[in-house]
Amino acid sequence: MLPVDPPLTATELRVVLDQVLTSEGALVYGAKLFEKLARRGVSVLDLLHVCLRWEVLRSTRVECGEWRYRIEGPNLDGKWMAVVLSVQPDPPRAVAITAFRFARGRRRR
C-alpha cells in the first residue's frame, strides 16, 4: 500500500520534529521499541538527542502504507547512531520505531 503524499524533505522533516519535540506535537514510542533499545544498549535520552540534533537523512521508504525516515546523528556520548521514525505533519506526530548505534560508534561515510 503506497502513501498518497510524497515524502517530506529534510527541511520539512526538521520542522515537524521540532514541533513534535515541543508542546505542539506528540512523540509516540512503537510497541517493541523499549525492548529493542535495551537489547542494543541505547537509552531513550540517546534517541531524543538524535531527534534533536540529527545531521543526516539517510533514507525514506514506504512500510505499512507510511513513509519511514532514518535519521542519523550523535548520541549523548557523541557516538553515531540512527533512529527510524514514521512522521505525520498535521497534526505534528512521530512514531519512534527503532534506534541503533553503529558498531564502532562512528559516522558512516
Secondary structure, DSSP 4 states (H G I P E B T S, - for coil): ---SSPPPPHHHHHHHHHHHTSTTSEEEE-TTHHHHHHHHT--HHHHHHHHHH--EEEEEEEETTEEEEEEEEE-TTS-EEEEEEEEETTTTEEEEEEEEE-TTS----
